[in-house]
């Protein structure tokens, strides 16, 4: 079994086709995909998926964006996508579409500059199975009288119940892990920074020069105007949110002109991708625990970039979470984008200007009519708790651990 993968497809629209395509997408969902035209739920191993349109801007073309977070290989996922006839109806609005579904999807697949996975190796199938286990154990406990029983006795009774139910016995085995080859590749990737060690003296010498050039650019950028989104657009975006316990977010913006900003952003994204892959990979993105998946992707020859995520709760709580816990991380990336609140020394200020930051997000946000979630009633916290419940069925637990486990039920 591999680690989770991502698919990003970016296809430019034909001139004048955007309005018709957006009308089609609106029939396919009101913030949650309804399965018409393209059925993401029929595909193997999909956690989340979406279709969205990035508008034309400053001479750059409009794009149709297809995103998915998957457990299977990209090749298998593309093959299953290509079997869906609705792709002709959707991608028929794109430049150069010739009816060769698989070939067109392959030609327009792009690489993400960075991505985040809440917990590496946890499959969609595992998540759904463990949710059913939690419900089944809840029903079993509700049917009995456990008052005054020792937690170890309760756990023993639960284990016996699971052993006696053919539909639950799988839970007595540990969850499937990525294969040895996949784990070996991850370990090799973890060693990549060692290749930079010989360059460390040069990097240290270059750091003061970088700091001076950075401050010159930040001073030259000045304070961008505070632009607010139109109320009608805010209501349109809000109408697409809060249909499930989690939501999609997507925003696109222009990279600030000049080689320095592009190189800085590229370097930050390389570092971000490494840390999210090897450090922030167990349900905690530097204090933010509500994100399931996220990605950062360049567009239009690196003149624009979009960010997309799947997160728990409301948009307002999502923005507050980032501002309170990881504003410096937002600044590192998005200070290199046009219109972002003023930042000092790459990490200070910026998102801490709360109202300006929230308006910046709404101005750059992309509506998502067609969004699929494989487990729309489960938050990241629910999923992690269900995983712990399954793990608690294995091995021996101390008295305190058994009590804590029983209380979690």
N, C-alpha and C positions, 0 to 999 in steps of 0.2 A: 504493500500500500504506500503511495507517495504522500508527501505533505500536500496541504491544500494548494490549489493553483488559482490563477486569475486569467481571465480572457478579456482583452480590450480590443474592440473593433471600432475603427474610425473611418467613416465613408463620407466623402464630400457630396453634398446634394446637387442635383441639377438646378440650373437657374430657374427660379420661379416655382420650384417644387415644394418649398418649405411649408407653405400654408396647407396644401393638400395633405402632406405627410403628418403635420401636427393634428389635423382633423381626424386622420385615421388613428393615430395614437390615442386620442381622446376617447375613441370608441372602444379601445382595448383596456381601459382602466381609468379610475378616478383617483389615482394615487396608489392603487393596488391592482395588479394585472388580473383581468377576468378570464384569461385562458383563451380568448378569441384570437384568431389570426395566427398567433404564436403562443404555444403552450409550454412555458418553462417547466411546469410541474411534471411534464412527461419525460424530461431529460434526466439522465442518471447523475446522482451526486451533486445536485445544485443546492447551495445554501441560499444565495441571493442572486438576482439578475434584474436588469433594467434596460429600457430603451429611452433615450432622451435626445433632444435636438439642441445643439449649440448654435446660436444664431450667427449670421454673418456680421462682421464688425470691422470697421476701418479697412475695408478692402479684402479682408480675409473671409473665406467662404463659410457657409453653414455646413455643419456636419451632423450625420446621424451617428450616435454613440450607442454601442451595445456592450454591456458589462455583465460579467458573471463571475461568481466565486464558487469553485467546484472542487470535488474530491478526485475526480477522474482525470485522465490525461487530457491535455488540450486537444490532441488529435481525435480522441474519442468524442469529446464534447462537440467539436466542430462537425464531425461526421453525423452525430445525432441532430444537431441544428439543421444541417443541410437536408435532412429528410423531411423537414416541415415545409409544406408548400406555401405557407403564409409568408415565408421569406421573400418570395417573388413580389408579393403585394407591397411589402415594406421597403425592400432594397431597390425595387423598381423606380423609386424616387431619387436614386443616387447615380452619380456620374459613372458611366462605363459598365453599368450592370448588364450582363449579357445572358442571364439565366443559369449560368454555371455557379450554382450556390456555393459549393465547397471551394471552388477555385477563387471566387470573389471574396469569401470570408477569409481565406488564407492570405490573399494579397493585401487585405486591409486590416490584418491583425498587427497591432503595435505593442511594443514592450513598455511596461510601466517603469518609471524611474524609481519609484519606491512603493511599497505596499505594506499593509499591516494586517495581521491575522490575530484575532483575540487569543486563541490557544492553538498552537500548531499541533497537527495530527488528529484533532477531534473532528470526526466526520459528521455529515448531516444525518446519516443513518443512525449513528451512535446517539446523537442529540435527541432524535425522535424516539428511539428505543428507550432511552433512560427516562424520558418524560412519561412514557407509558408505564415504566416500572414504578416511578414515583406515585402515579395515580393508583396503580394496583395495590401497592403497599399501604397507601392511605385508606383504600376501601377495606383492606384486611384488618387494619388496626381499628377502624371505625366500628367494625362489626363485633369487636371483642371488648371485654372489660379488663383493663390493664392497670387499674388503680392499685397503687402500692406494690406493684411487681418490680422486681429488680431489673435494671436496664439490661444486664447480661441475659436474663431469662427472656426478656422481650425480644432481644436481638436473636436469640436462639430460636424462638418461635417464628420469627420472620424468615430466618434462613430455612427452616423446615418447610414453611409455606412455599417459598421460592423453589426449593428442591422438588416439592410435590406437584408443581404446576409446569407442565411441558412448555407453556408459552413464556415462562420466566426463567427457566434453567440457564439460559445463556448469560444471565446476569451474574452467575457464580464464577464466570471466567473474566479475567481482566479485559478491558477494552483493547481492541486491536491497535497496535502501534505501527508507525511507518516501518518499512522494511529495512534490512541492514544496509542495502546499497544507498537508500535515501538518507539514512542517518549518517553514513560515511561521507556522503557528499556535503552534508551540512557541516560536519566537522572540518572538512577540507576548506570550505568557505570561511569558517571561523578563523582559520589561520592566515587568511589573505593579508591582514594588516602587518604581519611579520615581514612581508615583502617591502614595506615602506620604511622599515627600520634604517637601512643604509642612507635613506634620504632625510632622516630626521634632522641632522645638523643644518642642511640646506633649508628645510622647512622652518626651523627656528630662526634662521637668519632672515628669512623672507617675511616672518610674522610682523615685525615692526613696519615694514613697507606696506604690507596689506592693511594694517590698522590705519595708517595715514591716508592711504587711497580710499579706504572705506569711509572715513570721516569726511573726506572731501566730497565724496558722492552723496553722503547723507545730508551734508549742509547744502549742497547744490539742489538736491531734491526738494528741500524745504518742507513746508507743511501742506499736504494736498487739500483741496477743497472738501468740505464735508457735504457729500452728496447723499440725498435720501431717496429711497425707492418710492415710486408712486403708490398711493394707497390701494388703488385697484389691483396692482400687481401683487402687493402684499396679501391681499385677500385671496387672490388666485393661488398663490403659493400655499397659504394656510389651509385652503380647501383640500389640498392634496396630502395633508399631513394628519397624523394621529388616528389613522384607521386601524392600526395594529399597535402592539406594545412597543414596537420600534418603527423607525422612519428612515427614508433615504435622504441623503443630502448630496448636492452637487453644485459646484461653483466653478466658473471659468474666468480667467483674467489675462491681461497682457503682461508679459515680462518686460521690465524696464529696459529701455534701449541701452546698447553698449555691451562690449565684450566682458567688461568687469562684472556686471550684474549677472550675465548669463553663466560665466564661469563660477561665480560665487554660489548661485542657485544650484548649479549642477553638482558642485562639491558637497553642498549641504544635503542634497537628495541622496547622494551616494552614502554619506554618513548615516542619514536617516534610515535608509533601506537596510544597512548593516545592523543598526541597533534594534530596529523593529524585528528583524529576522532572528537575532541571537540573544537579545536582552529582554526586550518588551514583548515576550511571546507567550506569557502565561496569564492573560486576562487583565493586564495592567499596563496602560500606555502612560507611563510617568505620572500615575495618580488617576488617570481617566480610565474607568472600568466599564464604561457603557458602550464601547465601540465593538462591533463584531468584525467588520472588515473595512479597510480603507485603501485608497491608492492615489498616487500623484502621477500625472501623465502629461508630457509635452504634446502640443499641437502646432500645426502650421510651421514646421521647421523651427521649433522652439521659440516662436514669437508669442504663443499663448500656452497656458498650462491649465489643466483642470484637476480638481480634487473631488473625490467621491467617497462617501462612507455610508455605512449602515449602523445606526445607533439607537439606543433605548431612550424612551421618554420624548419630551417635547423639544421643539427647536430652541425654545428659550432656555430650558435647562441644559441642553447640549452646549449652547454658546457660553452659558455661565460656568459650566464645568471646565471648559478650556481656559476661559479667562482666569478663573481662580487657581487652576492647578498647573497649567502648562502654557501660559502666555508667552514665555520666552521661546518655546518651541515653535509656536505659531509665527512669532516675529522672525525667527531664523529663516523660515521658508518664505513667508508672504511679504516680508519687507522688500523683496526683489520684484514685487508686482506693482503695477501702476495703480495709484489711488489708495494704497494701504496707509493706515494711520502712521504718523511720523515715528521712526524708530532711531534710537541712539545705540551705537556700538553693537549693532546687529541683534540685540536681545532686549534692550530696555525700551519702555514706552509701548508704542504700537497697540496691541490688543488690550493693554491696561486702560486705554481711553475707551471705556466700555460702549458708550452710545455710538461713537464714530465707528468702532469696530463692527458692531452689530448692523449698522446701516450699510457698511461696506459689504458684509456678507449677503444681505438681502439684495443689494444692487447687482451683485455678481452671481446670484443663485440661479440655477437652471431648473425649470419645472420638470418633474418626473411623473408622468401620467402612468407609465407602464413599469411597475416595480413588483417583483416577485420575492416572497420570503417563504422558505420551506417550513418555518416554525414561528408563525406570526404571533403566537401567544406566550412566547418564552423570552424573557430578558436574559442578558448575559449572566446576571446573578442567578436566575433560575437554572440555567444550563449548568453552571459550575456547581450549584448545590445538588442537582440531580446526579452529576458525575461523582460527587463525594458520597452520596447515598449508595450508589452501586459499589464504589470502592470499599465502603464499610461492611459489605457482605463478605469480604475476603479476609483470611488470616485471623489472628487473635487481636482483640482490643482490650486495653486496660479498663478498669472500672469507670474512670473519668471519661475516657474516649467513647466507651459504650453509651454512657449517659448522654454525652454530647451528640452522638450519632442518633440515638432514639429521639432526642429533642428535635433534631433536624427533620424528622418525619412528621 
